[in-house]
Structures are given as structure tokens and as C-alpha cells.
Amino acid sequence: MLKLPLEGIRVVDITVVWAGPFACMMLGDLGAEVIRVESIHHFPSSTRGLMLKIPPSAMKAGSYYHRQYLDSEVGERPWDRFAYFNRTARNKLSCCIDLTRPQGMEVFRRLVQVSDVFYENNAVGVMEKLGITYAALSQWNPRVIFVSNPGFGNTGPYKDDLGFGVNIEAVTGHTWLRGYDDQDHPMHNTAVYHMDAAGGAAGVFAVLTALHYRNRTGKGLYIDMAGAETAIPHFGEAIMDYIMNRRVQRTTGNRDIHGAAPCGC
């Protein structure tokens, strides 16, 4: 039986919401051993549910919560039954480590020492406050590949701004371009969270190229990958049209900007 491409690779996963968990899910699909590290002292909102304790009033038929749980029952452990979490949790192991305690950091250090990839997509500063930086991890394991995937990267004027995929898409222009001219406002649009999926796929590609680099050089690597950077290439025509022609493209709706058929239905 053929081996999967990433068999023998271990990934330490401290990711949240969708983009990061999606990337680590695909690394697991490729054969990597993915170990989620979580804390029982901190509830990851939107990752395992929007709230720890869900009031009965939130479970009315047709509501968001009513659709997110198997048989519409939160059960005794709702954080394990949340559909948003489970759809990206396949092929993963998990453990609870309190990273705010020296004993927890010692366990984490030992895990990093026997791993190949560390992947996180938390807000800028979260990992630094815990002492989890590439400088620290590369001392424990010089061959480790460290992926940091915050919304707007770790440098620049937007680095401290928080946001989900839908907010980042608005800042980059994705939301504007896919709107409709006959709406009340071009920014009045449905949420598609395109950046999360794009960021997850780009993250997997980054890890694969970093592993190739490590195979050639024996060295680990730090990857600073802004979520916004992964979404922008998906509408490169509008960006190049502005850079080269100074034309600002407007909403396209279901029309093709070149008039190709069929469109505009």
C-alpha cells in the first residue's frame, strides 16, 4: 500500500476558527500526524462554538445554533458537538496543555522537539505573550517550520487589527467586487469567507515548500503569511487593471468584465 506524502511528519496545531484548522486538516489528509493543543481554561470562541453555555432560547428551530449541533442537541459537551469545529477536526489528535504554567510550557517544549511544523493563526501578540516565538522554538528544534497566519500579518499598519475572513475580504476589496450595482450599497453583501479557505490552501502549500527547503538545507523556516495576502491573488485582474491602467473596477455581480457569455443572468 502506498504511503501518503506527509507520513512521518508531525504538526503542532494551535489554530482557531477556520483558516488555520482547515490548513491543518489538509495536512492531516496528506498523512501528517496533527496534534491540536488547547487549554481548558480558555474557550476558543467560534472555534468550538460561539459560547460555552448555550441558553435554550438560542436553540429555537431554524436558528444558527439549531443547525450547528447533531440532532439539534447541544449535549453535555457542546464544544465537542459543534459542527463548525468537527468539519475541520478530522485526522487530528488533541491534548490539553496550560501554556500559562511552567509545567505546561515544559510539556509543549518536549512536543515541539519531536515535531516538524508548528502552525498558528491567532491574533498578533497572542503567541508572543506566551513566549511562543520562532526564536524560542528554533532553539528547541532548529529544524522546526513555524507558520504564523494572522489576518493582516505580523508587520505593517494593519497588523493589530482583528477580523474574520469576511472582514479581511472587505478590506482587500473582494466584497466590493462581487457586489451588485442595484443594491442599496455596494458593500451590502452576503458573507462567503473566501479568505479562510484561500488562507488554508495557501498555508498547506507554504508548509510543503518549506519541507522541501528543509530537505535540501537541513534548516527550519519561519513563514509570516497574512490572511489578506492569500485572498488578493484571487482577484488579480482588478489589481493589475489599477496598477497598469489606473482603472478602479466596480462591482461585477454575475457579469463577466470582458462580456463573455453566458453572464448577467
URBEL-V254732 format. One record per residue. RES is the residue in one small letter. PSI is psi in degrees with one decimal (999 if undefined). OMEGA is omega in whole degrees, 0 to 359 (999 if undefined). Layout:
RES,PSI,OMEGA / RES,PSI,OMEGA
//
This chain:
m,132.3,181 / l,143.0,177 / k,151.2,173 / l,153.7,188 / p,-35.4,185 / l,17.9,175 / e,133.9,183 / g,-7.1,177 / i,132.2,179 / r,132.5,182 / v,128.1,173 / v,121.1,191 / d,110.3,169 / i,73.3,185 / t,163.8,184 / v,158.4,174 / v,-111.0,188 / w,-51.4,189 / a,-52.6,181 / g,-50.7,177 / p,-34.8,178 / f,-42.8,179 / a,-47.7,181 / c,-29.7,175 / m,-45.1,180 / m,-34.6,175 / l,-38.5,175 / g,-39.2,177 / d,-31.0,180 / l,1.5,174 / g,-5.3,180 / a,151.2,172 / e,110.2,184 / v,125.3,180 / i,112.1,177 / r,133.7,176 / v,120.1,182 / e,169.9,179 / s,136.4,177 / i,-5.3,180 / h,-3.6,181 / h,119.6,179 / f,118.9,182 / p,92.8,182 / s,137.5,181 / s,-14.3,178 / t,-46.5,179 / r,21.9,182 / g,158.1,181 / l,-19.1,178 / m,155.0,183 / l,-45.6,180 / k,121.7,186 / i,119.0,180 / p,147.6,180 / p,-31.6,182 / s,-23.5,181 / a,-10.9,185 / m,18.1,180 / k,148.9,185 / a,132.9,178 / g,-10.3,181 / s,167.1,179 / y,-48.0,182 / y,-35.9,180 / h,-32.3,182 / r,-12.0,189 / q,-4.9,184 / y,141.4,180 / l,129.4,182 / d,19.5,180 / s,32.8,179 / e,126.1,180 / v,-27.6,179 / g,-174.1,182 / e,-21.0,180 / r,71.1,184 / p,-27.6,181 / w,-19.7,176 / d,-13.8,186 / r,-1.3,183 / f,121.9,185 / a,-38.5,181 / y,-37.5,179 / f,-46.4,187 / n,-25.3,181 / r,-18.4,177 / t,13.3,184 / a,3.7,182 / r,154.3,178 / n,28.5,181 / k,148.1,168 / l,169.1,180 / s,157.7,176 / c,155.5,177 / c,124.4,178 / i,129.6,175 / d,98.6,184 / l,-3.9,178 / t,-5.7,181 / r,145.7,179 / p,-38.9,180 / q,-39.4,178 / g,-42.5,179 / m,-31.6,177 / e,-41.7,176 / v,-43.6,180 / f,-42.0,179 / r,-44.8,180 / r,-33.4,178 / l,-44.4,180 / v,-36.5,182 / q,-25.9,181 / v,21.7,181 / s,168.7,183 / d,-32.5,186 / v,137.6,169 / f,128.8,186 / y,127.4,177 / e,149.0,176 / n,39.3,179 / n,172.9,176 / a,150.1,179 / v,131.7,178 / g,-22.9,183 / v,-50.5,181 / m,-37.9,181 / e,-39.4,179 / k,-28.9,179 / l,-6.0,183 / g,14.6,180 / i,91.2,179 / t,165.7,178 / y,-35.4,178 / a,-42.0,180 / a,-48.3,184 / l,-34.4,180 / s,-20.5,172 / q,-37.6,178 / w,-37.7,184 / n,96.8,183 / p,-17.3,183 / r,5.2,184 / v,143.9,174 / i,119.8,186 / f,114.8,178 / v,122.1,176 / s,122.2,189 / n,59.6,175 / p,168.5,185 / g,-45.3,185 / f,23.0,177 / g,175.3,183 / n,-1.0,177 / t,167.0,176 / g,170.8,187 / p,-18.6,182 / y,2.2,191 / k,-30.0,182 / d,-0.2,179 / d,135.9,180 / l,157.3,177 / g,151.8,170 / f,176.6,181 / g,-40.7,183 / v,-34.4,178 / n,-40.4,181 / i,-37.5,177 / e,-36.5,178 / a,-43.4,181 / v,-39.7,183 / t,-16.8,179 / g,-5.2,182 / h,-42.9,181 / t,-40.8,179 / w,-45.8,187 / l,-30.1,183 / r,14.6,177 / g,-173.9,180 / y,136.9,183 / d,-29.2,184 / d,8.8,175 / q,163.0,180 / d,-35.4,180 / h,137.1,183 / p,-26.3,182 / m,-2.0,176 / h,102.7,190 / n,165.8,175 / t,155.0,180 / a,129.4,178 / v,-18.1,179 / y,42.4,181 / h,-37.2,184 / m,-34.8,181 / d,-47.5,179 / a,-42.6,179 / a,-41.8,180 / g,-40.2,178 / g,-45.3,180 / a,-42.3,179 / a,-35.0,179 / g,-40.6,178 / v,-44.9,179 / f,-40.2,179 / a,-41.5,179 / v,-42.7,180 / l,-42.8,179 / t,-35.1,178 / a,-38.4,177 / l,-38.4,176 / h,-43.7,177 / y,-43.1,181 / r,-36.7,178 / n,-32.9,181 / r,-33.6,188 / t,-20.7,185 / g,5.4,185 / k,147.7,172 / g,-174.5,185 / l,146.3,173 / y,127.2,181 / i,112.2,176 / d,102.7,188 / m,103.4,179 / a,138.8,177 / g,-38.1,180 / a,-36.9,181 / e,-29.4,182 / t,-20.0,180 / a,-35.1,186 / i,-41.7,180 / p,-14.8,182 / h,-5.4,171 / f,48.9,183 / g,-28.0,181 / e,-42.2,181 / a,-37.7,180 / i,-45.5,180 / m,-33.2,178 / d,-37.5,178 / y,-44.5,182 / i,-41.9,186 / m,-33.6,188 / n,-5.5,182 / r,28.4,175 / r,132.0,177 / v,110.2,180 / q,144.1,179 / r,-171.0,181 / t,140.5,181 / t,-20.7,181 / g,-127.4,178 / n,25.9,177 / r,152.2,172 / d,130.8,186 / i,-18.1,179 / h,2.4,177 / g,15.8,181 / a,150.1,180 / a,147.3,359 / p,145.2,173 / c,168.9,180 / g,15.7,182 / c,999,999
//
